[in-house]
Amino acid sequence: MDLPPYLITPKIIQLIAAISEKIGRVNAHFLDKPSPQLRKTNRIRTIHSSLAIEGNTLTEEQITAIMEEKRVIGPEKDVKEVLNAIKVYDHLHSFNPLDERSFLHAHELLMNGLIDDKGSYRKKGVGIMAGDKIAHLAPPASNVPYLMRNLFQYLQSSAEIALIKSCVFHYEMEFIHPFTDGNGRMGRLWQTAILLKEYPIFEFIPLENGIHSTQHEYYHALSMSDKAGNSTPFIEYMLGILDISLTGILNERTKMDTAKDRLDYFLETQSSPFSRREYMAVFKHISTATASRDLKQGIDLGMLSKVGDKNKTIYIKTVG
């Protein structure tokens, strides 16, 4: 097996430390019982961003409508891309990120009805254009099966941490460009699949959203790694995106400024009955007085009923 070349820089070490700390905070505070609404919202962002990078014109609102099986007016190809992406991300847990056959099956689902050779490696040479110039000439088609097999051997046997391996795979796959179409989508999808195996929270974190919002930097990082002959610049870029994405999910959960927001989230994700202490364990940033006011408002709004008194009080979710 030929190991993909890269260096562990001080910036990479700093980012891994920051990401690890944020993963711990997310796991401890917010995503032990993820909100179904959070899952849906971030899935929509993921699909929209990953497809928008490739030129899909549908909005988040249109993608939401498609997920809800409503009729949407838009280019047939764009709608088909969204339908395929919804199916693939709904089956994210069924893919084995270490298995090449699973990788090819995911491509087959993602590109179904869009290209003829879905789920198969390309049989011809490809070049990636930037304007009227070739920005990247991919390896010959005859080399693709060997290069991809070697890349999966790296995933299976390397002792490197998943945070690094996911970035290395993403870059190397883009460099090999194994498919006639869908390479960008597959690179982003499979990085998520690799991370998900080690860190379940990445099911709820839209990495693609961060890439979409820094699309120029994304392509620049790919180009810099091409020029360097290793994936180090791309690893630094992608770890930065992971760090930003984790910060975003933490901010989403901590910016619940109203009692109604907090109550809605708590009742959607936690079991009933519960105590004030259990309520505060979810919202660690609020005071005892604020928690008491929240719970009183829940009773006033008919969301909760109360049993007991003082320290023995428990709250029960109202059915309906």
Secondary structure as UniProt FT lines:
FT   HELIX           10..29
FT   HELIX           36..53
FT   TURN            54..55
FT   HELIX           60..67
FT   TURN            68..69
FT   HELIX           76..90
FT   HELIX           92..94
FT   TURN            97..98
FT   HELIX           100..110
FT   TURN            111..114
FT   TURN            116..119
FT   STRAND          127..130
FT   TURN            131..132
FT   STRAND          133..137
FT   HELIX           141..143
FT   HELIX           144..157
FT   HELIX           162..176
FT   HELIX           183..198
FT   HELIX           200..204
FT   HELIX           207..213
FT   HELIX           215..228
FT   HELIX           232..254
FT   HELIX           259..269
FT   HELIX           276..282
FT   TURN            284..285
FT   HELIX           288..300
FT   TURN            301..302
FT   STRAND          304..307
FT   HELIX           310..312
FT   STRAND          314..317
//
